Amino acid sequence: MTDNVYNREDILEKYREAGRILKIVRTEAADMVKVGNSLLEVAEFVEKKTIELGGRPAFPCNISRNQEAAHATPKVGDKDVFGKDIVKLDLGVHVDGYIADSAVTVDLSGNSDLVKASEEALAAAIDLMKPGVSTGEVGAAIEETIRSYGLNPIMNLTGHGLSQYEAHDNPAVPNKHVEGGVVLKEGDVLAIEPFATNGTGLVHDGSWAEIYSVIQKKPVRLPAIRNVLKQAEDYRGLPFAKRWLNSDKLDFSLIQLEKARIIHSYPVLIESAGGLVSQAEHTLIITRDGCEVTTK
């Protein structure tokens, strides 16, 4: 959480502006997801267009395919192209640290029910959102909708609160029924993101990561590592891509910074049984009698 000098209406308008930018970028980027097109070109388009429209990336463009659920982003010089994949495009935009977070699944694989399951679960969750509703009730609606398709929600991924320069704040919003939960109140800002799978409904860390964030300040002795850390700190605690940094000792520096617990890596998350995964996500603000979806 970061101190700010804005009043509440200014803050809400920044959330809305981030959402307006994201909607434009998401629509244009989704149209680029076609068999044979470059993943890196889509990611670079998303990040460049976000800046052109007056925002900043709140995290690297995530392009997760098939069994990958989240945290996949292209590496420097990536030559990968889309095949007959189920593609999750997860985008974040911020304006002065106030974030819009939204995802869409582009189906190149012929798994339309998998896409519909997460989309309808998101719609069911949004219908419930108002002051006094608990996150447990929201999770139950998500789970029921996904299971109605004969599919499973991914149970160890959640939606989340958003605050200034915090892309994953409290409260967590489960994708399954839980007892109790957090009661929502007017003014809460949340990203709701159901994941549906034809696998078991659990994800685990993959063996690679291209996304990091700075988690604490510590002195660093070697100049090369200091240079990398200085670049990383420009993102003010928000996640950044390895390909956004420049250094001839980049790999070494990131390893040392992670060992020192100055930065944290986000490995690609993979469905544990190898199931295909879909995702749908919107950002919303809880209002007096319902919610305002900023990314729709």
C-alpha positions in Angstrom: 0.0 0.0 0.0 1.3 3.5 -0.9 0.6 6.9 0.5 -1.3 9.1 -2.0 -2.4 12.7 -2.3 -5.6 12.0 -4.1 -9.1 12.2 -2.8 -11.5 9.3 -3.2 -13.2 10.5 -6.3 -9.8 11.2 -7.9 -8.7 7.6 -7.0 -11.9 6.1 -8.5 -11.4 8.0 -11.7 -7.9 6.7 -12.0 -9.2 3.1 -11.6 -11.8 3.9 -14.3 -9.2 5.4 -16.7 -7.0 2.3 -16.2 -10.0 0.2 -17.1 -10.8 2.3 -20.2 -7.2 1.9 -21.5 -7.2 -1.9 -20.8 -10.5 -2.4 -22.7 -9.0 -0.9 -25.8 -5.7 -2.8 -25.5 -7.4 -6.2 -24.7 -9.7 -6.0 -27.7 -6.9 -5.2 -30.1 -4.5 -7.8 -28.6 -7.1 -10.6 -28.7 -7.6 -10.0 -32.4 -3.8 -10.6 -32.8 -4.0 -14.1 -31.2 -4.1 -16.3 -34.4 -2.3 -19.5 -35.4 1.2 -18.6 -36.6 1.4 -15.2 -35.0 4.2 -14.3 -32.6 3.6 -14.3 -28.8 6.4 -11.8 -28.3 4.8 -9.4 -30.8 1.5 -9.6 -29.0 3.1 -8.9 -25.6 5.1 -6.0 -26.9 2.1 -4.6 -28.6 0.1 -4.7 -25.3 2.8 -3.0 -23.3 3.6 -0.4 -25.9 -0.1 0.4 -26.6 -0.8 0.7 -22.9 1.9 3.5 -22.6 0.7 5.2 -25.8 -2.8 5.5 -24.3 -1.5 7.1 -21.1 -1.2 4.1 -18.8 1.6 1.9 -17.7 1.7 -1.9 -17.5 0.7 -3.1 -14.0 2.5 -6.4 -14.8 4.0 -8.0 -17.9 1.5 -9.2 -20.5 0.7 -12.8 -19.5 0.2 -15.2 -22.5 -0.5 -18.6 -21.0 -1.3 -21.5 -23.2 -3.0 -24.9 -22.8 -1.9 -26.4 -19.4 -0.4 -23.1 -18.4 -2.8 -21.2 -16.1 -0.8 -18.0 -15.4 2.5 -16.1 -15.2 3.8 -17.0 -18.7 5.3 -14.1 -20.7 7.6 -14.2 -23.6 11.4 -14.1 -23.1 13.8 -11.8 -25.0 13.9 -12.9 -28.6 11.1 -15.4 -28.1 10.3 -17.3 -31.4 7.2 -19.0 -30.2 4.0 -18.7 -32.3 0.5 -19.6 -31.5 -0.7 -23.1 -32.6 -4.1 -24.7 -32.0 -3.9 -23.5 -28.4 -6.3 -22.3 -25.7 -4.7 -19.0 -24.9 -5.2 -16.9 -21.8 -4.4 -13.2 -22.3 -4.1 -11.5 -18.9 -3.4 -7.8 -18.9 -2.8 -5.2 -16.3 -2.8 -1.4 -16.6 -2.2 1.2 -14.0 -2.7 5.0 -13.8 -0.6 6.4 -10.9 -0.6 3.0 -9.4 -4.3 2.4 -9.6 -4.8 -0.9 -11.4 -7.2 -2.5 -13.9 -6.7 -6.3 -14.3 -8.5 -8.3 -16.9 -8.2 -11.6 -18.8 -9.8 -13.2 -21.8 -9.4 -16.7 -23.2 -8.9 -16.9 -27.0 -9.8 -20.4 -28.1 -7.8 -21.7 -31.1 -8.2 -25.3 -30.0 -11.9 -26.1 -30.3 -12.7 -26.1 -26.6 -15.6 -23.7 -26.5 -17.3 -25.2 -23.4 -14.1 -24.6 -21.4 -14.1 -20.9 -22.4 -17.8 -20.6 -21.6 -17.4 -22.1 -18.2 -15.0 -19.5 -16.9 -16.9 -16.6 -18.7 -20.2 -17.6 -17.1 -18.6 -18.2 -13.7 -17.3 -14.6 -13.9 -20.7 -13.3 -14.9 -22.3 -15.2 -12.0 -19.8 -13.7 -9.6 -20.3 -10.2 -10.8 -24.1 -10.6 -10.4 -23.5 -11.2 -6.7 -21.1 -8.4 -6.0 -22.4 -5.8 -3.5 -21.8 -4.7 0.1 -22.6 -7.4 2.6 -21.8 -10.3 0.3 -19.0 -12.6 1.4 -16.2 -13.8 -0.7 -17.2 -17.4 0.3 -20.6 -16.8 -1.5 -18.8 -15.6 -4.6 -16.5 -18.6 -4.6 -19.6 -20.9 -4.3 -21.2 -19.3 -7.4 -18.0 -19.7 -9.4 -17.6 -23.3 -8.4 -21.2 -24.2 -9.1 -21.1 -22.6 -12.5 -17.9 -24.3 -13.6 -19.0 -27.7 -12.3 -22.3 -27.4 -14.2 -20.1 -27.9 -17.4 -18.6 -31.0 -16.0 -15.3 -29.2 -15.4 -13.3 -28.2 -12.3 -12.4 -24.7 -10.9 -8.7 -24.2 -10.1 -9.0 -24.3 -6.4 -5.5 -22.9 -5.5 -5.9 -19.7 -7.5 -8.0 -16.8 -6.4 -9.2 -13.4 -7.3 -7.8 -10.6 -5.3 -8.1 -7.0 -4.0 -6.3 -4.2 -5.8 -4.8 -1.1 -4.3 -2.2 1.5 -5.2 0.8 -0.3 -6.6 -0.5 -3.6 -5.2 -1.6 -6.0 -7.9 -2.5 -8.7 -5.4 -4.0 -7.3 -2.2 -6.6 -8.5 0.2 -9.2 -9.9 0.1 -8.6 -13.1 -1.7 -11.7 -14.2 -3.7 -11.8 -18.0 -3.9 -12.8 -20.0 -7.0 -14.6 -22.5 -4.8 -17.0 -22.6 -1.9 -15.4 -21.7 1.4 -17.1 -21.2 4.8 -17.3 -17.6 5.8 -14.9 -15.5 3.8 -14.5 -11.7 3.9 -17.6 -9.5 3.8 -17.4 -7.0 0.9 -17.9 -3.3 1.6 -18.5 -0.2 -0.5 -15.3 1.1 -2.1 -13.5 -2.3 -2.3 -11.7 -2.8 -5.6 -11.3 -6.4 -6.7 -10.2 -8.5 -9.6 -12.4 -11.6 -10.0 -10.8 -14.3 -12.1 -12.4 -17.8 -12.4 -10.2 -20.5 -13.9 -11.8 -23.6 -15.4 -10.1 -26.9 -16.3 -10.7 -30.4 -17.5 -7.9 -31.4 -15.2 -8.0 -32.0 -11.4 -8.3 -28.3 -10.5 -4.9 -27.6 -9.0 -1.8 -25.8 -10.3 1.9 -26.2 -9.4 5.0 -24.1 -10.1 6.7 -24.8 -13.4 10.5 -24.9 -13.7 10.9 -21.5 -15.3 10.1 -17.8 -14.6 10.2 -14.7 -16.6 8.4 -12.4 -14.2 9.7 -10.9 -10.9 9.0 -8.2 -8.4 11.0 -6.3 -5.8 9.9 -7.3 -2.3 12.3 -5.5 0.0 15.1 -3.0 0.0 18.6 -4.1 1.0 22.1 -2.8 0.2 23.8 -4.5 -2.8 27.6 -4.5 -3.1 28.3 -5.4 -6.8 27.8 -2.7 -9.3 26.3 -5.0 -11.9 23.7 -6.2 -9.5 23.0 -2.6 -8.2 22.3 -1.6 -11.9 19.7 -4.4 -12.3 18.1 -3.6 -9.0 17.8 0.1 -9.8 16.0 -0.8 -13.0 13.7 -3.2 -11.2 12.9 -0.6 -8.5 11.5 1.7 -11.2 8.3 -0.6 -11.2 7.6 0.3 -7.5 6.9 -3.2 -6.4 4.8 -4.2 -9.3 5.8 -7.3 -11.3 8.2 -6.8 -14.2 9.5 -9.0 -17.1 13.1 -10.1 -17.3 13.0 -8.8 -20.9 12.3 -5.3 -19.6 15.8 -5.1 -18.1 19.2 -4.5 -19.7 22.4 -6.0 -18.4 25.2 -8.2 -19.6 25.0 -10.0 -16.3 21.3 -10.1 -16.0 20.8 -13.8 -15.2 23.6 -13.7 -12.6 22.1 -10.5 -11.0 18.6 -11.9 -10.8 19.8 -15.1 -9.2 21.7 -13.2 -6.6 18.9 -10.8 -5.9 16.5 -13.7 -5.5 18.9 -15.5 -3.1 19.1 -12.3 -1.0 15.3 -12.2 -1.0 15.3 -8.8 -2.6 13.2 -9.9 -5.5 10.6 -12.7 -5.9 10.1 -14.8 -9.0 6.7 -15.9 -10.4 7.1 -19.3 -12.0 4.7 -20.3 -14.7 1.7 -22.0 -13.1 0.8 -25.4 -14.7 -2.3 -27.5 -14.2 -1.1 -30.5 -12.2 -2.8 -33.2 -14.2 -2.0 -31.6 -17.5 -5.5 -30.3 -18.1 -6.4 -27.5 -20.3 -7.2 -24.2 -18.6 -9.4 -21.2 -19.4 -9.6 -17.9 -17.5 -11.9 -14.9 -17.5 -11.3 -11.8 -15.4 -12.7 -8.3 -14.7 -11.9 -5.5 -12.3 -14.8 -4.0 -10.3 -15.5 -1.4 -7.6 -18.1 -2.2 -5.0 -20.7 0.5 -5.0 -23.5 1.3 -2.5 -26.0 -1.0 -4.2 -23.9 -3.3 -6.5 -20.7 -2.9 -8.4 -19.1 -1.0 -11.3 -17.0 -3.1 -13.7 -14.2 -0.9 -14.9 -12.9 -3.3 -17.6 -16.1 -4.3 -19.3 
